Amino acid sequence: MDFKINNQKNVIILTGPKKEKLFTGERTFYKDLLRSIQKRGGQGFILPFWKNKSSTDAYSWNEQDNKWIRSLCPTPTSVYNRYPYRDVETEPTFQDFLRSLEKRDIPYFNNSFFNKQHISTLLLQHPNLRFHYPYTKVLSSFHTLYSFLERHPTIFLKDIQGSQGKGIWKIDRAKETYTLFSQKKVFSSLSFKQLQYVLSEVIKLKTIIMQEAIPFIKKDNKMYDFRVLMILSQGYWKLVGIGVRYASHGGFTTHVPRGGEILSIDEVIIRPNETLVEEIGQEIGKTLERHYKVKEFSFDFAFDENHHMWVVDINSKPMTFDEPLIQQKRIELLTDILLFDT
């Protein structure tokens, strides 16, 4: 892929193509980030990466005309990877593109999505973080599932490539009877053989991890958890902010696209200790750095009935935070990183 050469600081937000739209992703977030980059003396562009063809058509935001302007993409001085397609990201064409950036000494971050199996292994091997992460194991056979349910009567199954609340199931065991919860259906009073049948296609097509379900504190009989944004700025992992997400009645995920709601931190039963949250976030960040090109991530945590903090999930390429102050601080830090700290 050949870029247009100029002498300006050019930040590229790498996205994907999308039918009937110019590119994928959160346009409001991208506009705000491009505005911030421009105010600080740089120029920002959206570059959709095409799987099957070479294209250097990029898009910048024209504030005066209130529209996206297409142009030839300049040589980037830094790249912010927001590419959304996990399957393509691992393919040779995409990896070749990243390698071409490395050969030209063009810094980029967010080299890939996180693999939940790999993340679970890293956390469970960590001398401190393992005390804040539920016991997790790969579902290698129905025998391992049966044994896991014997040890943990309520568990979650998670697709290792899942994100935004997708690819999560819950199983409750009561003696020899099982209830399976998907995002849309509940399968009640199943024998283990029936449970096998319902899950057979899922397990055949996906790699699944099993995770013990911690009895988290609830509000109004609904689960809630905290969403934390961490950014690596000037070599130091900073806690950008903490939001709260509230599950729907009977729901087991708090993601807003899956029916969750935003909750004020003043409404929760237990307020988190920000010093502890930041310490755990920093330990996670340092662990991730050894395996990924990462300068931002988010993680979800909740409290059990003994007020112990448990990390529920870790997310690469975090979506927009609905809390304006957190999102604004994020944009400011990302601007600094992309223009001056890469």
Stockholm file with secondary structure:
# STOCKHOLM 1.0

chainA/1-342         MDFKINNQKNVIILTGPKKEKLFTGERTFYKDLLRSIQKRGGQGFILPFWKNKSSTDAYSWNEQDNKWIRSLCPTPTSVYNRYPYRDVETEPTFQDFLRSLEKRDIPYFNNSFFNKQHISTLLLQHPNLRFHYPYTKVLSSFHTLYSFLERHPTIFLKDIQGSQGKGIWKIDRAKETYTLFSQKKVFSSLSFKQLQYVLSEVIKLKTIIMQEAIPFIKKDNKMYDFRVLMILSQGYWKLVGIGVRYASHGGFTTHVPRGGEILSIDEVIIRPNETLVEEIGQEIGKTLERHYKVKEFSFDFAFDENHHMWVVDINSKPMTFDEPLIQQKRIELLTDILLFDT
#=GR chainA/1-342 SS CCCBCCSSCEEEEEECCBTTBSCCSCHHHHHHHHHHHHHTTCEEEEEECCSSSCCCEEEEEETTTTEEEEEECBCCSEEEECCCCHHHHTSHHHHHHHHHHHHTTCCEECCSCCCHHHHHHHHHHSTTGGGGSCCEEECCSHHHHHHHHHHCSEEEEEETTCCTTCSEEEEEEETTEEEEECSSCEEEEECHHHHHHHHHHHHHHSCEEEEECCCBCEETTEEEEEEEEEEEETTEEEEEEEEEEECCTTCSCCCGGGTCEEECGGGSSSCCCHHHHHHHHHHHHHHHHTTSCCSEEEEEEEEBTTCCEEEEEEESSCCCCSSHHHHHHHHHHHHHHHHHCC
#=GC SS_cons         CCCBCCSSCEEEEEECCBTTBSCCSCHHHHHHHHHHHHHTTCEEEEEECCSSSCCCEEEEEETTTTEEEEEECBCCSEEEECCCCHHHHTSHHHHHHHHHHHHTTCCEECCSCCCHHHHHHHHHHSTTGGGGSCCEEECCSHHHHHHHHHHCSEEEEEETTCCTTCSEEEEEEETTEEEEECSSCEEEEECHHHHHHHHHHHHHHSCEEEEECCCBCEETTEEEEEEEEEEEETTEEEEEEEEEEECCTTCSCCCGGGTCEEECGGGSSSCCCHHHHHHHHHHHHHHHHTTSCCSEEEEEEEEBTTCCEEEEEEESSCCCCSSHHHHHHHHHHHHHHHHHCC
//
